[in-house]
Amino acid sequence: MNATLVVPKLDQKSFWKDASDFTDIFDVDWFISFLSKDVKIIKQLPKRGGRTWTPYTMRVPRKCSERCYLNRVLPVLLKRHVSSLLKYF
């Protein structure tokens, strides 16, 4: 898909009810280094014209296949440039 992953932000409200962030739980630099051969990862979205990008939020199945991502997510990325993926069951 030629996409860049932004370090995830954890859902702190709906399930865990825990204020911990991804960086509190995981070693982010190791995470980025470990996956660097497979995907480009950045810590936060860059600014565009002095403003931060606002991701388009979309839901994808929890077990979304490669074909699912190509058919559902890629068209959104090509149109919106930034997307936040949420799972559904």
Distance bins in CASP14 RR format, pairs under 12 A and 6 or more apart:
PFRMAT RR
TARGET T0000
AUTHOR 0000-0000-0000
RMODE 2
METHOD distances of the structure
MODEL  1
1 38 0 0 0 0 0 1 0 0 0 0 0
1 39 0 0 0 0 1 0 0 0 0 0 0
1 40 0 0 0 0 0 1 0 0 0 0 0
1 66 0 0 0 0 1 0 0 0 0 0 0
1 67 0 0 0 0 0 1 0 0 0 0 0
1 68 0 0 0 0 0 1 0 0 0 0 0
1 69 1 0 0 1 0 0 0 0 0 0 0
1 70 1 0 0 1 0 0 0 0 0 0 0
1 71 0 0 0 0 0 1 0 0 0 0 0
1 72 0 0 0 0 0 1 0 0 0 0 0
1 73 1 0 0 1 0 0 0 0 0 0 0
1 74 1 0 1 0 0 0 0 0 0 0 0
1 75 0 0 0 0 0 1 0 0 0 0 0
1 76 0 0 0 0 0 1 0 0 0 0 0
1 77 1 0 0 1 0 0 0 0 0 0 0
1 78 0 0 0 0 1 0 0 0 0 0 0
1 83 0 0 0 0 0 1 0 0 0 0 0
1 85 0 0 0 0 0 1 0 0 0 0 0
2 39 0 0 0 0 1 0 0 0 0 0 0
2 40 0 0 0 0 1 0 0 0 0 0 0
2 70 0 0 0 0 0 1 0 0 0 0 0
2 74 0 0 0 0 1 0 0 0 0 0 0
2 77 0 0 0 0 1 0 0 0 0 0 0
2 78 0 0 0 0 1 0 0 0 0 0 0
3 38 0 0 0 0 0 1 0 0 0 0 0
3 39 1 0 0 1 0 0 0 0 0 0 0
3 40 0 0 0 0 1 0 0 0 0 0 0
3 41 0 0 0 0 0 1 0 0 0 0 0
3 42 0 0 0 0 0 1 0 0 0 0 0
3 69 0 0 0 0 1 0 0 0 0 0 0
3 70 0 0 0 0 0 1 0 0 0 0 0
3 73 0 0 0 0 1 0 0 0 0 0 0
3 74 0 0 0 0 1 0 0 0 0 0 0
3 76 0 0 0 0 0 1 0 0 0 0 0
3 77 1 0 1 0 0 0 0 0 0 0 0
3 78 0 0 0 0 1 0 0 0 0 0 0
3 80 0 0 0 0 0 1 0 0 0 0 0
3 81 0 0 0 0 1 0 0 0 0 0 0
3 82 0 0 0 0 1 0 0 0 0 0 0
3 83 0 0 0 0 1 0 0 0 0 0 0
3 85 0 0 0 0 0 1 0 0 0 0 0
4 32 0 0 0 0 0 1 0 0 0 0 0
4 35 0 0 0 0 0 1 0 0 0 0 0
4 36 0 0 0 0 0 1 0 0 0 0 0
4 38 0 0 0 0 0 1 0 0 0 0 0
4 39 1 0 0 1 0 0 0 0 0 0 0
4 40 1 0 1 0 0 0 0 0 0 0 0
4 41 1 0 0 1 0 0 0 0 0 0 0
4 42 1 0 1 0 0 0 0 0 0 0 0
4 43 0 0 0 0 0 1 0 0 0 0 0
4 44 0 0 0 0 0 1 0 0 0 0 0
4 45 0 0 0 0 1 0 0 0 0 0 0
4 46 0 0 0 0 1 0 0 0 0 0 0
4 53 0 0 0 0 0 1 0 0 0 0 0
4 77 0 0 0 0 1 0 0 0 0 0 0
4 81 0 0 0 0 0 1 0 0 0 0 0
4 82 0 0 0 0 1 0 0 0 0 0 0
4 83 0 0 0 0 0 1 0 0 0 0 0
5 22 0 0 0 0 0 1 0 0 0 0 0
5 28 0 0 0 0 0 1 0 0 0 0 0
5 31 0 0 0 0 1 0 0 0 0 0 0
5 32 0 0 0 0 1 0 0 0 0 0 0
5 35 1 0 0 1 0 0 0 0 0 0 0
5 36 0 0 0 0 0 1 0 0 0 0 0
5 38 0 0 0 0 1 0 0 0 0 0 0
5 39 1 0 1 0 0 0 0 0 0 0 0
5 40 1 0 0 1 0 0 0 0 0 0 0
5 41 1 0 1 0 0 0 0 0 0 0 0
5 42 1 0 0 1 0 0 0 0 0 0 0
5 43 0 0 0 0 0 1 0 0 0 0 0
5 44 0 0 0 0 0 1 0 0 0 0 0
5 45 0 0 0 0 0 1 0 0 0 0 0
5 77 0 0 0 0 0 1 0 0 0 0 0
5 82 0 0 0 0 0 1 0 0 0 0 0
5 83 0 0 0 0 0 1 0 0 0 0 0
5 84 0 0 0 0 0 1 0 0 0 0 0
5 85 0 0 0 0 0 1 0 0 0 0 0
6 22 0 0 0 0 0 1 0 0 0 0 0
6 28 0 0 0 0 0 1 0 0 0 0 0
6 31 0 0 0 0 0 1 0 0 0 0 0
6 32 0 0 0 0 0 1 0 0 0 0 0
6 39 0 0 0 0 0 1 0 0 0 0 0
6 40 0 0 0 0 0 1 0 0 0 0 0
6 41 1 0 0 1 0 0 0 0 0 0 0
6 42 1 0 1 0 0 0 0 0 0 0 0
6 43 1 0 0 1 0 0 0 0 0 0 0
6 44 1 0 0 1 0 0 0 0 0 0 0
6 45 1 0 1 0 0 0 0 0 0 0 0
6 46 0 0 0 0 1 0 0 0 0 0 0
6 52 0 0 0 0 0 1 0 0 0 0 0
6 53 0 0 0 0 1 0 0 0 0 0 0
6 55 0 0 0 0 1 0 0 0 0 0 0
6 82 0 0 0 0 1 0 0 0 0 0 0
6 83 0 0 0 0 0 1 0 0 0 0 0
6 84 0 0 0 0 1 0 0 0 0 0 0
6 85 0 0 0 0 0 1 0 0 0 0 0
7 21 0 0 0 0 1 0 0 0 0 0 0
7 22 1 0 1 0 0 0 0 0 0 0 0
7 23 1 0 0 1 0 0 0 0 0 0 0
7 25 0 0 0 0 0 1 0 0 0 0 0
7 26 0 0 0 0 1 0 0 0 0 0 0
7 27 0 0 0 0 0 1 0 0 0 0 0
7 28 1 0 1 0 0 0 0 0 0 0 0
7 29 0 0 0 0 0 1 0 0 0 0 0
7 30 0 0 0 0 0 1 0 0 0 0 0
7 31 1 0 0 1 0 0 0 0 0 0 0
7 32 1 0 0 1 0 0 0 0 0 0 0
7 35 0 0 0 0 0 1 0 0 0 0 0
7 39 0 0 0 0 0 1 0 0 0 0 0
7 40 0 0 0 0 0 1 0 0 0 0 0
7 41 1 0 0 1 0 0 0 0 0 0 0
7 42 1 0 0 1 0 0 0 0 0 0 0
7 43 1 0 1 0 0 0 0 0 0 0 0
7 44 1 0 0 1 0 0 0 0 0 0 0
7 45 0 0 0 0 0 1 0 0 0 0 0
8 21 0 0 0 0 1 0 0 0 0 0 0
8 22 1 0 1 0 0 0 0 0 0 0 0
8 23 0 0 0 0 1 0 0 0 0 0 0
8 25 0 0 0 0 0 1 0 0 0 0 0
8 26 0 0 0 0 1 0 0 0 0 0 0
8 28 0 0 0 0 1 0 0 0 0 0 0
8 31 0 0 0 0 1 0 0 0 0 0 0
8 32 0 0 0 0 0 1 0 0 0 0 0
8 35 0 0 0 0 0 1 0 0 0 0 0
8 41 0 0 0 0 1 0 0 0 0 0 0
8 42 0 0 0 0 0 1 0 0 0 0 0
8 43 0 0 0 0 0 1 0 0 0 0 0
8 44 0 0 0 0 0 1 0 0 0 0 0
8 55 0 0 0 0 0 1 0 0 0 0 0
8 84 0 0 0 0 1 0 0 0 0 0 0
8 85 0 0 0 0 1 0 0 0 0 0 0
8 86 0 0 0 0 0 1 0 0 0 0 0
8 87 0 0 0 0 0 1 0 0 0 0 0
9 20 0 0 0 0 0 1 0 0 0 0 0
9 21 1 0 0 1 0 0 0 0 0 0 0
9 22 1 0 0 1 0 0 0 0 0 0 0
9 23 0 0 0 0 1 0 0 0 0 0 0
9 24 0 0 0 0 0 1 0 0 0 0 0
9 25 0 0 0 0 0 1 0 0 0 0 0
9 28 0 0 0 0 0 1 0 0 0 0 0
9 43 0 0 0 0 0 1 0 0 0 0 0
9 44 0 0 0 0 1 0 0 0 0 0 0
9 45 0 0 0 0 0 1 0 0 0 0 0
9 55 0 0 0 0 0 1 0 0 0 0 0
9 57 0 0 0 0 0 1 0 0 0 0 0
9 84 0 0 0 0 1 0 0 0 0 0 0
9 85 0 0 0 0 0 1 0 0 0 0 0
9 86 0 0 0 0 0 1 0 0 0 0 0
10 16 1 0 0 1 0 0 0 0 0 0 0
10 17 0 0 0 0 0 1 0 0 0 0 0
10 18 1 0 0 1 0 0 0 0 0 0 0
10 19 0 0 0 0 1 0 0 0 0 0 0
10 20 1 0 0 1 0 0 0 0 0 0 0
10 21 1 0 0 1 0 0 0 0 0 0 0
10 22 1 0 1 0 0 0 0 0 0 0 0
10 23 0 0 0 0 1 0 0 0 0 0 0
10 24 0 0 0 0 1 0 0 0 0 0 0
10 25 1 0 0 1 0 0 0 0 0 0 0
10 26 0 0 0 0 1 0 0 0 0 0 0
11 17 0 0 0 0 1 0 0 0 0 0 0
11 18 0 0 0 0 1 0 0 0 0 0 0
11 19 0 0 0 0 0 1 0 0 0 0 0
11 20 0 0 0 0 0 1 0 0 0 0 0
11 21 0 0 0 0 0 1 0 0 0 0 0
11 22 0 0 0 0 0 1 0 0 0 0 0
11 57 0 0 0 0 0 1 0 0 0 0 0
11 84 0 0 0 0 0 1 0 0 0 0 0
11 85 0 0 0 0 0 1 0 0 0 0 0
11 86 0 0 0 0 1 0 0 0 0 0 0
11 87 0 0 0 0 1 0 0 0 0 0 0
12 18 1 0 0 1 0 0 0 0 0 0 0
12 19 1 0 1 0 0 0 0 0 0 0 0
12 20 1 0 0 1 0 0 0 0 0 0 0
12 21 1 0 0 1 0 0 0 0 0 0 0
12 22 0 0 0 0 0 1 0 0 0 0 0
12 24 0 0 0 0 0 1 0 0 0 0 0
12 25 0 0 0 0 0 1 0 0 0 0 0
13 19 0 0 0 0 1 0 0 0 0 0 0
14 86 0 0 0 0 1 0 0 0 0 0 0
14 87 0 0 0 0 0 1 0 0 0 0 0
14 88 0 0 0 0 0 1 0 0 0 0 0
15 86 0 0 0 0 0 1 0 0 0 0 0
15 87 0 0 0 0 0 1 0 0 0 0 0
16 24 0 0 0 0 0 1 0 0 0 0 0
16 25 0 0 0 0 0 1 0 0 0 0 0
18 24 0 0 0 0 1 0 0 0 0 0 0
18 25 0 0 0 0 1 0 0 0 0 0 0
19 25 0 0 0 0 0 1 0 0 0 0 0
20 26 0 0 0 0 1 0 0 0 0 0 0
21 28 0 0 0 0 1 0 0 0 0 0 0
21 43 0 0 0 0 0 1 0 0 0 0 0
22 28 1 0 0 1 0 0 0 0 0 0 0
22 31 0 0 0 0 1 0 0 0 0 0 0
22 32 0 0 0 0 0 1 0 0 0 0 0
22 41 0 0 0 0 0 1 0 0 0 0 0
22 43 0 0 0 0 1 0 0 0 0 0 0
22 44 0 0 0 0 0 1 0 0 0 0 0
23 29 0 0 0 0 1 0 0 0 0 0 0
23 30 0 0 0 0 0 1 0 0 0 0 0
23 31 0 0 0 0 1 0 0 0 0 0 0
23 32 0 0 0 0 0 1 0 0 0 0 0
23 43 0 0 0 0 1 0 0 0 0 0 0
23 44 0 0 0 0 0 1 0 0 0 0 0
25 31 0 0 0 0 0 1 0 0 0 0 0
26 32 0 0 0 0 0 1 0 0 0 0 0
26 34 0 0 0 0 0 1 0 0 0 0 0
26 35 0 0 0 0 0 1 0 0 0 0 0
26 41 0 0 0 0 0 1 0 0 0 0 0
27 33 0 0 0 0 1 0 0 0 0 0 0
27 34 0 0 0 0 1 0 0 0 0 0 0
28 34 0 0 0 0 0 1 0 0 0 0 0
28 35 0 0 0 0 0 1 0 0 0 0 0
28 41 0 0 0 0 1 0 0 0 0 0 0
28 42 0 0 0 0 0 1 0 0 0 0 0
28 43 1 0 0 1 0 0 0 0 0 0 0
28 44 0 0 0 0 0 1 0 0 0 0 0
29 35 0 0 0 0 0 1 0 0 0 0 0
29 36 0 0 0 0 0 1 0 0 0 0 0
29 41 0 0 0 0 0 1 0 0 0 0 0
29 43 0 0 0 0 1 0 0 0 0 0 0
30 36 0 0 0 0 0 1 0 0 0 0 0
30 41 0 0 0 0 0 1 0 0 0 0 0
31 38 0 0 0 0 0 1 0 0 0 0 0
31 39 0 0 0 0 0 1 0 0 0 0 0
31 41 1 0 0 1 0 0 0 0 0 0 0
31 42 0 0 0 0 0 1 0 0 0 0 0
31 43 0 0 0 0 0 1 0 0 0 0 0
32 38 0 0 0 0 0 1 0 0 0 0 0
32 39 0 0 0 0 1 0 0 0 0 0 0
32 40 0 0 0 0 1 0 0 0 0 0 0
32 41 1 0 1 0 0 0 0 0 0 0 0
32 42 0 0 0 0 1 0 0 0 0 0 0
32 43 1 0 0 1 0 0 0 0 0 0 0
33 39 0 0 0 0 0 1 0 0 0 0 0
33 41 0 0 0 0 1 0 0 0 0 0 0
34 41 0 0 0 0 1 0 0 0 0 0 0
35 41 1 0 1 0 0 0 0 0 0 0 0
35 42 0 0 0 0 0 1 0 0 0 0 0
36 42 0 0 0 0 0 1 0 0 0 0 0
42 53 0 0 0 0 0 1 0 0 0 0 0
42 82 0 0 0 0 0 1 0 0 0 0 0
44 52 0 0 0 0 1 0 0 0 0 0 0
44 53 0 0 0 0 1 0 0 0 0 0 0
44 55 0 0 0 0 0 1 0 0 0 0 0
44 82 0 0 0 0 0 1 0 0 0 0 0
45 51 0 0 0 0 0 1 0 0 0 0 0
45 52 1 0 1 0 0 0 0 0 0 0 0
45 53 1 0 1 0 0 0 0 0 0 0 0
45 54 0 0 0 0 1 0 0 0 0 0 0
45 55 1 0 0 1 0 0 0 0 0 0 0
45 81 0 0 0 0 0 1 0 0 0 0 0
45 82 1 0 0 1 0 0 0 0 0 0 0
45 83 0 0 0 0 0 1 0 0 0 0 0
45 84 0 0 0 0 0 1 0 0 0 0 0
46 52 0 0 0 0 1 0 0 0 0 0 0
46 53 1 0 0 1 0 0 0 0 0 0 0
46 81 0 0 0 0 0 1 0 0 0 0 0
46 82 0 0 0 0 0 1 0 0 0 0 0
47 53 1 0 0 1 0 0 0 0 0 0 0
47 54 0 0 0 0 0 1 0 0 0 0 0
48 54 0 0 0 0 1 0 0 0 0 0 0
48 81 0 0 0 0 1 0 0 0 0 0 0
48 82 0 0 0 0 1 0 0 0 0 0 0
51 82 0 0 0 0 0 1 0 0 0 0 0
52 82 0 0 0 0 1 0 0 0 0 0 0
53 80 0 0 0 0 1 0 0 0 0 0 0
53 81 1 0 0 1 0 0 0 0 0 0 0
53 82 1 0 1 0 0 0 0 0 0 0 0
53 83 0 0 0 0 0 1 0 0 0 0 0
53 84 0 0 0 0 0 1 0 0 0 0 0
54 80 0 0 0 0 1 0 0 0 0 0 0
54 81 0 0 0 0 0 1 0 0 0 0 0
54 82 1 0 0 1 0 0 0 0 0 0 0
54 83 0 0 0 0 0 1 0 0 0 0 0
54 84 0 0 0 0 1 0 0 0 0 0 0
55 76 0 0 0 0 0 1 0 0 0 0 0
55 77 0 0 0 0 0 1 0 0 0 0 0
55 80 1 0 0 1 0 0 0 0 0 0 0
55 81 0 0 0 0 1 0 0 0 0 0 0
55 82 1 0 1 0 0 0 0 0 0 0 0
55 83 1 0 1 0 0 0 0 0 0 0 0
55 84 1 1 0 0 0 0 0 0 0 0 0
55 85 0 0 0 0 1 0 0 0 0 0 0
55 86 0 0 0 0 0 1 0 0 0 0 0
56 73 0 0 0 0 0 1 0 0 0 0 0
56 75 0 0 0 0 0 1 0 0 0 0 0
56 76 1 0 0 1 0 0 0 0 0 0 0
56 77 0 0 0 0 1 0 0 0 0 0 0
56 78 0 0 0 0 0 1 0 0 0 0 0
56 79 0 0 0 0 1 0 0 0 0 0 0
56 80 1 0 1 0 0 0 0 0 0 0 0
56 81 0 0 0 0 1 0 0 0 0 0 0
56 82 1 0 0 1 0 0 0 0 0 0 0
56 83 1 0 1 0 0 0 0 0 0 0 0
56 84 1 0 0 1 0 0 0 0 0 0 0
56 85 0 0 0 0 1 0 0 0 0 0 0
56 86 0 0 0 0 0 1 0 0 0 0 0
57 76 0 0 0 0 0 1 0 0 0 0 0
57 80 0 0 0 0 0 1 0 0 0 0 0
57 82 0 0 0 0 0 1 0 0 0 0 0
57 83 1 0 0 1 0 0 0 0 0 0 0
57 84 1 0 1 0 0 0 0 0 0 0 0
57 85 0 0 0 0 1 0 0 0 0 0 0
57 86 1 0 0 1 0 0 0 0 0 0 0
57 87 0 0 0 0 0 1 0 0 0 0 0
57 88 0 0 0 0 0 1 0 0 0 0 0
58 64 0 0 0 0 0 1 0 0 0 0 0
58 68 0 0 0 0 0 1 0 0 0 0 0
58 69 0 0 0 0 0 1 0 0 0 0 0
58 72 1 0 0 1 0 0 0 0 0 0 0
58 73 1 0 0 1 0 0 0 0 0 0 0
58 74 0 0 0 0 0 1 0 0 0 0 0
58 75 0 0 0 0 0 1 0 0 0 0 0
58 76 1 0 1 0 0 0 0 0 0 0 0
58 77 0 0 0 0 1 0 0 0 0 0 0
58 79 0 0 0 0 0 1 0 0 0 0 0
58 80 0 0 0 0 1 0 0 0 0 0 0
58 82 0 0 0 0 0 1 0 0 0 0 0
58 83 1 0 1 0 0 0 0 0 0 0 0
58 84 1 0 0 1 0 0 0 0 0 0 0
58 85 1 0 0 1 0 0 0 0 0 0 0
58 86 1 0 0 1 0 0 0 0 0 0 0
58 87 0 0 0 0 0 1 0 0 0 0 0
58 88 0 0 0 0 0 1 0 0 0 0 0
59 68 0 0 0 0 0 1 0 0 0 0 0
59 72 0 0 0 0 1 0 0 0 0 0 0
59 73 0 0 0 0 0 1 0 0 0 0 0
59 76 0 0 0 0 0 1 0 0 0 0 0
59 83 0 0 0 0 0 1 0 0 0 0 0
59 84 0 0 0 0 0 1 0 0 0 0 0
59 85 1 0 0 1 0 0 0 0 0 0 0
59 86 1 0 1 0 0 0 0 0 0 0 0
59 87 1 0 0 1 0 0 0 0 0 0 0
59 88 1 0 1 0 0 0 0 0 0 0 0
59 89 0 0 0 0 0 1 0 0 0 0 0
60 68 1 0 0 1 0 0 0 0 0 0 0
60 69 1 0 0 1 0 0 0 0 0 0 0
60 70 0 0 0 0 0 1 0 0 0 0 0
60 71 0 0 0 0 0 1 0 0 0 0 0
60 72 1 0 0 1 0 0 0 0 0 0 0
60 73 1 0 0 1 0 0 0 0 0 0 0
60 74 0 0 0 0 0 1 0 0 0 0 0
60 76 0 0 0 0 1 0 0 0 0 0 0
60 77 0 0 0 0 0 1 0 0 0 0 0
60 83 0 0 0 0 1 0 0 0 0 0 0
60 84 0 0 0 0 0 1 0 0 0 0 0
60 85 1 0 1 0 0 0 0 0 0 0 0
60 86 1 0 0 1 0 0 0 0 0 0 0
60 87 1 0 0 1 0 0 0 0 0 0 0
60 88 1 0 0 1 0 0 0 0 0 0 0
60 89 0 0 0 0 0 1 0 0 0 0 0
61 67 0 0 0 0 0 1 0 0 0 0 0
61 68 1 0 0 1 0 0 0 0 0 0 0
61 69 0 0 0 0 0 1 0 0 0 0 0
61 71 0 0 0 0 0 1 0 0 0 0 0
61 72 0 0 0 0 1 0 0 0 0 0 0
61 73 0 0 0 0 0 1 0 0 0 0 0
61 85 0 0 0 0 0 1 0 0 0 0 0
61 86 0 0 0 0 0 1 0 0 0 0 0
61 87 1 0 0 1 0 0 0 0 0 0 0
61 88 1 0 0 1 0 0 0 0 0 0 0
61 89 1 0 0 1 0 0 0 0 0 0 0
62 68 0 0 0 0 0 1 0 0 0 0 0
62 85 0 0 0 0 0 1 0 0 0 0 0
62 86 0 0 0 0 0 1 0 0 0 0 0
62 87 1 0 1 0 0 0 0 0 0 0 0
62 88 1 0 0 1 0 0 0 0 0 0 0
62 89 1 0 1 0 0 0 0 0 0 0 0
63 69 0 0 0 0 0 1 0 0 0 0 0
63 87 0 0 0 0 1 0 0 0 0 0 0
63 88 0 0 0 0 0 1 0 0 0 0 0
63 89 0 0 0 0 1 0 0 0 0 0 0
64 70 0 0 0 0 0 1 0 0 0 0 0
64 71 0 0 0 0 1 0 0 0 0 0 0
64 72 1 0 0 1 0 0 0 0 0 0 0
64 73 1 0 0 1 0 0 0 0 0 0 0
64 74 0 0 0 0 0 1 0 0 0 0 0
64 85 0 0 0 0 1 0 0 0 0 0 0
64 86 0 0 0 0 0 1 0 0 0 0 0
64 87 0 0 0 0 1 0 0 0 0 0 0
64 88 0 0 0 0 1 0 0 0 0 0 0
64 89 0 0 0 0 0 1 0 0 0 0 0
65 71 0 0 0 0 1 0 0 0 0 0 0
65 72 0 0 0 0 0 1 0 0 0 0 0
65 73 0 0 0 0 0 1 0 0 0 0 0
66 72 0 0 0 0 0 1 0 0 0 0 0
66 73 0 0 0 0 0 1 0 0 0 0 0
66 74 0 0 0 0 0 1 0 0 0 0 0
67 73 0 0 0 0 0 1 0 0 0 0 0
67 74 0 0 0 0 0 1 0 0 0 0 0
68 74 0 0 0 0 0 1 0 0 0 0 0
68 75 0 0 0 0 0 1 0 0 0 0 0
68 85 0 0 0 0 0 1 0 0 0 0 0
68 87 0 0 0 0 0 1 0 0 0 0 0
69 75 0 0 0 0 0 1 0 0 0 0 0
69 76 0 0 0 0 0 1 0 0 0 0 0
69 77 0 0 0 0 1 0 0 0 0 0 0
69 83 0 0 0 0 0 1 0 0 0 0 0
69 85 0 0 0 0 1 0 0 0 0 0 0
70 76 0 0 0 0 0 1 0 0 0 0 0
70 77 0 0 0 0 0 1 0 0 0 0 0
70 78 0 0 0 0 0 1 0 0 0 0 0
72 78 0 0 0 0 0 1 0 0 0 0 0
72 83 0 0 0 0 0 1 0 0 0 0 0
72 85 0 0 0 0 1 0 0 0 0 0 0
72 88 0 0 0 0 0 1 0 0 0 0 0
73 79 0 0 0 0 0 1 0 0 0 0 0
73 80 0 0 0 0 0 1 0 0 0 0 0
73 82 0 0 0 0 0 1 0 0 0 0 0
73 83 1 0 0 1 0 0 0 0 0 0 0
73 84 0 0 0 0 0 1 0 0 0 0 0
73 85 1 0 0 1 0 0 0 0 0 0 0
73 86 0 0 0 0 0 1 0 0 0 0 0
74 80 0 0 0 0 0 1 0 0 0 0 0
74 81 0 0 0 0 0 1 0 0 0 0 0
74 83 0 0 0 0 1 0 0 0 0 0 0
74 85 0 0 0 0 0 1 0 0 0 0 0
75 83 0 0 0 0 0 1 0 0 0 0 0
76 82 0 0 0 0 1 0 0 0 0 0 0
76 83 1 0 1 0 0 0 0 0 0 0 0
76 84 0 0 0 0 0 1 0 0 0 0 0
76 85 0 0 0 0 1 0 0 0 0 0 0
77 83 1 0 1 0 0 0 0 0 0 0 0
77 84 0 0 0 0 0 1 0 0 0 0 0
77 85 0 0 0 0 0 1 0 0 0 0 0
END
